[in-house]
Amino acid sequence: MNRRFVQVNDSRQGYHLNSPDHYPETHTTAFFERIYPVLMIRLARVGARKQPHYRVVVIEKDRARNGRSVEVVGTYNPRTNPASVSLKRDRIDYWTAKGAQLSETVSKILSRQPVVSSQSEAEATPAA
């Protein structure tokens, strides 16, 4: 079954997912998770043996650790002192607004990163 296929016809009861207001009672949460998979923002390991380097990725929850991701939203290198982190905060906010869940490690990394507002960025860049 194609996991991206959205319209599912349930001919037994005459309903389909694109009907405007009503879904049958038989469709459980597990049914909708098959159609609309749960997204996670978590780490995917890259790098050589004993030299870990991670990508922060948006990926379906049931995929393998280094499986196909939806989008790469940052990198994390724990081997530098201090650990170097590069994140696309706007994309992370976008995906969390869409319902993506943060893994414990990514939420800790985000909490350590200072939040940079757009106003302070404008002040930091000199006007030409």
N, C-alpha and C positions, 0 to 999 in steps of 0.2 A: 504494500500500500504506500502510495506517495504521501509522506508526512506533511507536505505543504498543501495538500488538497483540502480546500476549506468547505465546499458545499457537499454535504452528505445527505442523500435522500433516504428517508426511513419510510419505505412504501407500506409497511405494516400499519402504521398509524397516520400516514398522510402528512407528516411533518418534514421539514428540512431546516437546516441551520440558518438559512437566510430569511426564514419567516419573521415578520416584524415583531410580534408581541409574545407569542406563546411557544414554550418548549414543553415536550411531554415529560411527565414525572419520572419516566423510566431512565431518562438521561441523567446519569450521576456525574459527580465531579470528575471521576476518572474518564468518563466519555469525553468531556470537554478538554481534559489535559492531553488526550491523544490528538485532538484537532488543533488546540492552541497550546503548544508545549510551554512548560514553565522555563523561564530564562534565568540564568545565574550569571553574575559577574564574578569570575574566579581566576585563579592563576593557571597558566599552561606552561609547563617546564620546557625550556629550550636550553641549548648550551651543551658542552661536552661533559663527559663523565667526571664527576667530582668538581665540576665548575658550573654550578647552577645559575641560570639566568631565566627570568620568568616574563611572560607576556600577561597582561591583564586583559582578559577576553570576555565578551558576552557570548554565552554558549547555552544550548539547551541542557537542562539539568541531568538528563539521563545519558548524555553522550560521554565518551571516554575523556580522560584528562586532556589529551592532546588531539581530540577530535576536531572536526570541522567547526569553526566558530562563526558566529554571525558578524562580529566586528572586533577588531583589536582596539582597545581604548587606553592602552598604556604599557609601560614596561617597569620591571622591578629587578634590581641587581643587588642581592644581599651581600655580595663579596666585597664591595667597596666600603670604606669607613668614612663617614656614615653611609648606610645603604642608599643607593641612588634610585629615585622614583620619578617617573615621568608619566603624568596622567592627563587625559583629556577630560577635564571636569564637566564641561558642557555636555559631552556625550554620555558620561556616567549619569548625570542628572536626567538626561533624556531617557535613558533606558530604565532607570529606577522609576521615573514617572509612568513608563509603560508597564511597570509591574515586575521588572527584573529584581531578583533578590541578590544581596551581597553575601559572599562567603565570609566566614569569620576573619580570615586572614586579610582579605581585601578591605573589610570594614575597619580593621586595626590600622592598615596602611593609610586609609583615607582620614582617619581621625588624627594621625600624626602629621598629615600635610596641612600647612596653613591655607586657609581659604583666602584667595586673592580676589577682591572685588574689581569690577571693571573700572570703577572710579579711581582706585589706587593705581591701576595699570596705566590709566590715562595721565596721571600725575607723574609717573615714573618715566614715561617716554617724552623727551623734549619735543616741543613744537618746532616744525621746520620753517 
